[in-house]
Amino acid sequence: MLRRSGERGDTIIEVMFAFVVFSLVIVGAFTIMGQGMAMAQRSLEITQVRQQIDSQLLLIKNAQQAVDQTVWETMTQKVSNTEPITLRELSDTRCQLASDNLRSRGAFFLAPRTNREGQRIIGLYTPSSATYQAEATTFSKVEFTNDPRAQGMFVQIVKAEGANVSRAYDVYITACWPTVGTDKPATIGTVTRLYDVAR
């Protein structure tokens, strides 16, 4: 096909400029997709961790209301005289609190286990190098296996302030784990007040 005398083709500069614009659009689209996937992953992790926190709180309430209150009595003996570990402290240390530090501050976690008679009971575990992993592999959790382990999650009990609530305890459940898309770890915590009802 013959070119008419008034027509001209695209210059190499115009072609290169078109490629640059197209590349920027593609990179921007991938960046936005990556951020969206990271947000979805973080949202899923937070949901999973909240369920783990709820399961720890349910086990604590079950131990408190059980006929055999051995676990509840052991928990209340672990009342920390120091302030509970804060989410900021966890974030600053990037979740890397040593199990010795956790034990000295009264930290523990609960998991169901089977006793000698084959009954399901609630077991109380103090973090040690064998049962506590400071950095969770995906999100903070307690593995309910024959050999329970906690990953970035622990419980602390503090006696409630005030003379009128002398038999009340504040239960702190704390979770910290490395998450996608940011160098800062994700932290979640909750506080629940429980009353030691005399039987």
Buried (B, 14 or more C-beta within 10 A) or exposed (E): EEEEEEEEEEEEEEEEEEEEEEEEEEEEEEEEEEEEEBEEBBEEBBEBBEEBBEBBBEBBBBBBEEEEBEBBEEBBEBEBEEEBBEBEBBBEBBBEBEBEBBBEBBBBBBBEBEEEEEEEBBBBBBBEEEBBBBBBEBBBBBEBEEEBBBBBBBBBBBBBEEEEEEEBBBBBBBBBBBBBEEEEBBBBBBEEEBEBEEE
